[in-house]
Amino acid sequence: MSNTDRAGTLFVSRRFWLFPVLGAGALLMAACATPVSSPQAIQRLDPADLARIDAARPGRPLSLDEIVQQSRFVPPPILIETLRSTGTHHALTPSQAIRLRQQGVAPEVLDALADAHQRWVQDQATAEKVRRDTEQAAALDRARAEVERARRAAYPPVYAPYGDPFYGYPFGYPGRPRFGGIGWGIQIRR
């Protein structure tokens, strides 16, 4: 093969790869630039999906009077599940527990109310601790950012015009001890 054939083959192989790469790049840029849908398009849920979402949404917590009314007609396991699904919790005093028991509320329901209230208190304590920890972390981040801002204001960056030939050496140039000579920064030069 002569040099012209090699050069021609090399040119053909470059041209062979150039057009597909450019075509793929143009296709990729066109795909990224086109919107998925028009901004005016509103996607609506069908009524079956809305009904399913409403059914999954918990109801409002039950009052003590409602618990008494439901305990007369609803079996205790179903009432306990209703209490859990609605998030009902009450801090019952002993006199309230006795009054509810006299009105026909099952002991399992009263135990479920007490357990629900205990879980609610623990959840509130955990949420408060998380909130406090988050605020402390945010305050610490703000303090660190302020210290860094002050440090950058006090020591602005210095750039050598042609690069720093002694980059990576302690305090600028090779052979200089780490703390600047003898002792704590005393420099003795010869």
Buried (B, 14 or more C-beta within 10 A) or exposed (E): EEEEEEEEEEEEEEEEEEEEEEEEEEEEEEEEEEEEEEEEEEEEEEEEEEEEEEEEEEEEBBEBEBBBBBBEEBEBEEBBEBBBEBBBBBEBEEEBBEBBEEBEBBEEBBEBBBBBBEEBEEEEEEEEEEEEEEEEEEEEEEEEEEEEEEEEEEEEEEEEEEEEEEEEEEEEEEEBEEEBEEEEEEEEEE
